[in-house]
């Protein structure tokens, strides 16, 4: 049968090629199991996805016949891999600047660093400036540069992120200790930032509170409710690690 335009034929994969690809897939599977024994920190997911992508590409190219298909189909497949890679890079670039991810992965920061501020629940100009810097790194994407809930990612949420410049409507209240509890536990679509260093969390608390009107008074009972001894000691409650982080450390033996 002549091979002319519009004709279609089924390509039969040679046994030698099929055997080679099968052996390669088995080797990659062994590599996958082997690297699972190591902790590469922030690169764990990226390495796993890289190996999985190579295996999937081999299956699609040879066993599914994409290598022998029309050129436009191969271009579409390769383009999808490129766009997927771009998506993953952008996602990890965003996560790298989020507190929960950064602290849980020593690749980005060391969670056991010593506090920079004494009694960070007491606001100072230096701590307020520090909180603003942490806010600009972790919170601006959703809450906006001025804290008005108009960040570029905020439009995707319903309800919209909290406008910190307005007094009414705070579900957990807007006392500094209540904001601190919200940071620790999360609220709605906002994840928990309990892994942020204590200085960072209190800095953000003071900065967020400063954006709204009528600063509220914090009592000793309020401080104790979030694990702070008003005399200046931090209780065990304030030092508690996030559950997911603790389970991960137990599982890896670290």
Secondary structure by P-SEA (a helix, b strand, c coil): ccccccbbbbbbccaaaaaaaaaaaaaaaaaaaaacccccccaaaaaaaaaaaaaaaaaaacccccccccaaaaaaaaaaaaaaaaaaaaaaaaaaacaaaaaaccccccccccccccccccccaaaaaaaaaaaaaccccccccccccccccccccccccccccccccccccccaaaaaaaaacccccccccccccaaaaaaaaaaaaaacccbbbbcaaaaaaaccccccccccccccccaaaaaaaaaacc
